Amino acid sequence: MTSGGRTGGRETSGSGDITRTLDLLWGTGRRSSRGPKPGLTLERVVEAAVELADREGLGALSMRRIATELGTGTMSLYRYVPGKAELLDLMLDRVQRASEEPGDFGDGHWRSTLEVLGRGTLALYRRHPWLLEVNQTRPLLGPSALDGLEKVMSRIRPMGLSDPELLSAITTIEGYVVGAARTQLYQQEAERTSGLTDTEFWEAQQPVLEKAILSGRYPVLASLAEDTFSFDFDHFEFGLQRILDGLEVFVTARAAEAASVATSPSAPTAGPDHPAGPDRSAPPDRSAPPEQPA
């Protein structure tokens, strides 16, 4: 890892002063009343940084460049944020601000909530493609991140899973979305750098590919429908729905298992005389003599 929070050319969240960043995220730091009245706000500095990254990527992000965008001196920015590493964590939390509209999280069913999470996260990466340049395995959790997690967790609790399983359902969706978003970003970069659209790129290969496929060497590929590789097929939505189908099977099986245990005649009713489960705190009964071998 090199200085400035970069690992292998990639920015890393949580690489600045953790205590200072958390103070800024949660507004818990002491503010000095000395000196002239600030001409900016922390919110405006963060917004300017996000706007710059959206336009030009994280490679263009520097305290000097942000100061230029705001029409102020570079040193004046340090009154608001210690440096670029801390600013990056503020940017990450800023773009994750959750919607305040209840309907934006689906119709109330857990599946609808996870659908919205998947589509919304993909839209987030499309609006802010620089997010894919950040290693977020160790994020600093601010109010926006926790607000979003609170809203999603509260709506998927009816799945009936354990809390770690609920969190895993969320990370499964988000991991799938990151892969899809990265593929889309690479497609855009390829088109921009080559000057060829996807259609033009594949049309250039068509004569050679048709000859190869019709040679008899690839009988399965030759039998595929004409629309197999159509750009009209929504691969993202197909994959998202199959993940949700799998979760639904798991949730249904877990509910059936719980119902079976609850209605089992051999299952004692919880109460003073029949506690739920064995009392593991009581010592074993050692009064009976051990069984003698035959």
Secondary structure in CASP SS format (residue, H / E / C, confidence):
PFRMAT SS
TARGET T0000
AUTHOR 0000-0000-0000
METHOD secondary structure of the structure
MODEL  1
M C 1.00
T E 1.00
S H 1.00
G H 1.00
G H 1.00
R E 1.00
T E 1.00
G C 1.00
G C 1.00
R E 1.00
E E 1.00
T E 1.00
S C 1.00
G C 1.00
S C 1.00
G C 1.00
D C 1.00
I H 1.00
T H 1.00
R H 1.00
T H 1.00
L H 1.00
D H 1.00
L H 1.00
L H 1.00
W H 1.00
G C 1.00
T C 1.00
G C 1.00
R C 1.00
R C 1.00
S C 1.00
S C 1.00
R C 1.00
G C 1.00
P C 1.00
K C 1.00
P C 1.00
G C 1.00
L C 1.00
T C 1.00
L H 1.00
E H 1.00
R H 1.00
V H 1.00
V H 1.00
E H 1.00
A H 1.00
A H 1.00
V H 1.00
E H 1.00
L H 1.00
A H 1.00
D H 1.00
R H 1.00
E H 1.00
G C 1.00
L H 1.00
G H 1.00
A H 1.00
L C 1.00
S C 1.00
M H 1.00
R H 1.00
R H 1.00
I H 1.00
A H 1.00
T H 1.00
E H 1.00
L H 1.00
G C 1.00
T C 1.00
G C 1.00
T H 1.00
M H 1.00
S H 1.00
L H 1.00
Y C 1.00
R C 1.00
Y C 1.00
V C 1.00
P C 1.00
G C 1.00
K H 1.00
A H 1.00
E H 1.00
L H 1.00
L H 1.00
D H 1.00
L H 1.00
M H 1.00
L H 1.00
D H 1.00
R H 1.00
V H 1.00
Q C 1.00
R C 1.00
A C 1.00
S C 1.00
E C 1.00
E C 1.00
P H 1.00
G H 1.00
D H 1.00
F H 1.00
G C 1.00
D C 1.00
G C 1.00
H C 1.00
W H 1.00
R H 1.00
S H 1.00
T H 1.00
L H 1.00
E H 1.00
V H 1.00
L H 1.00
G H 1.00
R H 1.00
G H 1.00
T H 1.00
L H 1.00
A H 1.00
L H 1.00
Y H 1.00
R H 1.00
R H 1.00
H C 1.00
P H 1.00
W H 1.00
L H 1.00
L H 1.00
E H 1.00
V E 1.00
N E 1.00
Q C 1.00
T C 1.00
R C 1.00
P C 1.00
L C 1.00
L C 1.00
G C 1.00
P H 1.00
S H 1.00
A H 1.00
L H 1.00
D H 1.00
G H 1.00
L H 1.00
E H 1.00
K H 1.00
V H 1.00
M H 1.00
S H 1.00
R H 1.00
I H 1.00
R H 1.00
P H 1.00
M H 1.00
G C 1.00
L C 1.00
S C 1.00
D H 1.00
P H 1.00
E H 1.00
L H 1.00
L H 1.00
S H 1.00
A H 1.00
I H 1.00
T H 1.00
T H 1.00
I H 1.00
E H 1.00
G H 1.00
Y H 1.00
V H 1.00
V H 1.00
G H 1.00
A H 1.00
A H 1.00
R H 1.00
T H 1.00
Q H 1.00
L H 1.00
Y H 1.00
Q H 1.00
Q H 1.00
E H 1.00
A H 1.00
E H 1.00
R H 1.00
T H 1.00
S H 1.00
G C 1.00
L C 1.00
T C 1.00
D H 1.00
T H 1.00
E H 1.00
F H 1.00
W H 1.00
E H 1.00
A H 1.00
Q H 1.00
Q H 1.00
P H 1.00
V H 1.00
L H 1.00
E H 1.00
K H 1.00
A H 1.00
I H 1.00
L C 1.00
S C 1.00
G C 1.00
R C 1.00
Y C 1.00
P H 1.00
V H 1.00
L H 1.00
A H 1.00
S C 1.00
L C 1.00
A C 1.00
E C 1.00
D C 1.00
T C 1.00
F C 1.00
S C 1.00
F C 1.00
D C 1.00
F C 1.00
D C 1.00
H H 1.00
F H 1.00
E H 1.00
F H 1.00
G H 1.00
L H 1.00
Q H 1.00
R H 1.00
I H 1.00
L H 1.00
D H 1.00
G H 1.00
L H 1.00
E H 1.00
V H 1.00
F H 1.00
V H 1.00
T H 1.00
A H 1.00
R H 1.00
A H 1.00
A H 1.00
E H 1.00
A H 1.00
A H 1.00
S H 1.00
V H 1.00
A H 1.00
T H 1.00
S C 1.00
P C 1.00
S C 1.00
A C 1.00
P C 1.00
T C 1.00
A C 1.00
G C 1.00
P C 1.00
D C 1.00
H C 1.00
P C 1.00
A C 1.00
G C 1.00
P C 1.00
D C 1.00
R C 1.00
S C 1.00
A C 1.00
P C 1.00
P C 1.00
D C 1.00
R C 1.00
S C 1.00
A C 1.00
P C 1.00
P C 1.00
E C 1.00
Q C 1.00
P C 1.00
A C 1.00
END
